[in-house]
Amino acid sequence: QVQLVESGGGLVQAGGSLRLSCAASGSIFSINTMAWYRRAPGNERELVAAVNSGGTTHYADAVKGRFTISRDNAKNTIYLQMNSLKPEDTAVYYCNADCHPYGPGDYWGQGTQVTVSS
């Protein structure tokens, strides 16, 4: 019911910035929380940032003060502005949409690679 497409990943040097986008389509009004997760090599998938339909945000400690999640409901898109990037930010970043409590389902994009070189 919900399709997610990420974009904006790429290669950047340490200290640089990158902006990820995730466009949602389908039953977009059933979405409550949207979030960015990441999976680094050898690591489990971890939550990076999340925003719910009321605008409440959450950030992982590792990215606080550097990353900002935003939600543009008119464009059905969320963004992740990443500043002061570090090599440890290197990972595949995934967009997630959680429909609870408005409906069933937990949807994922295919991921976009972010590589930060030192």
N, C-alpha and C positions, 0 to 999 in steps of 0.2 A: 504493500500500500504506500510505502514511502521509499523513494530512491534518493541516494545521496552521491554527489560527485565532488571530489576534492580537486583542488588545483593550487598552484603557487609554490610547490616544492622545488628544490633545486640545490645547487652548490653555492655556499657562501663562506667567506672567511670569518674567523673568530672576531667578534666585536661588531659584526654586521647585522643587518636586519632583513627580515623576510615576512611576507604576509600571506597566510594561507586562507583560502576560501572554500566553503562547502555549500553547494546549492542543493536545496531540497525540492523535490517534486512529488506529486501524488497526493495522498491524504495529509497535507501539511497541517491542517487544523487539528489533527489528532496528536500532534507533537507537543510534549511538555518540555522536557529537558533536552538540550543539545550540548554536545561536548566534544572536545578533542582528547584523544588518547594517543599514546605513542608506544612503539615497541622497538627498543634498541637491540642490537645483536647480543644474544645470550641472556636477555632480560625478558621478564614477563611484561605483558601489556599494562601500562599504567595510565591513570587519569592525569591529564595535564591541566585542563580548565573546563568548566561547565557553566552554562547559563540556563535558567528555567524561563518559563513563559512570563513570569512576573519580573524578570530582570535580575534576580538574585544570582550572583556569580560565586564561583569557588575556584581556587588555584592550588596546585601542588606547591609545596614549600620551595621546591627546586626552581620554580619559575616566577615566584612572586616578585614584583617590582620590575620584571623584564618582559613578561608576556601579558597581553590584554585580549580577552575574548569579548566579542560584540555580536549582537544579533540584529539583523535588519529584516523585520517581518514583512515589509513591503516587497522586498526582493527574495524572500524565503531563503535567506543566506546567513550563515555565520562566518565570522572571520577570526583568525588568530594572528594578531600582530606580535611578532617576535623580535625583540631588540636585544642588543648586547649578547648575541648568540655565542655559545661556548661549544667546544668539541663534544662535550657530553650530551648536548642536545641532539646529536645525530641519531636519527631514528626514522622509521616509517610512521607517519602521523595519520591517524584515522579519525574520520568524523562519525559521530554516533548520535542517533535520535531515539529517545525513549518516550514512548507514547503514554505510559502510565501516569496518572490514573484515567486519562481520557480515552484510552483504548489499548488493546493488546499490541504487543510487538516491540521489538528492539532492533533497530536497523543500523547497518554499517556501510560506510563507503569502502572503496577498494584500497585506499591509502595513497599517500604521496610521500616520496622520499625527500628528507631534509638531511643534507650532509654539510657539516661545519668543519672546515679545515683549520688547522693551527698554523 
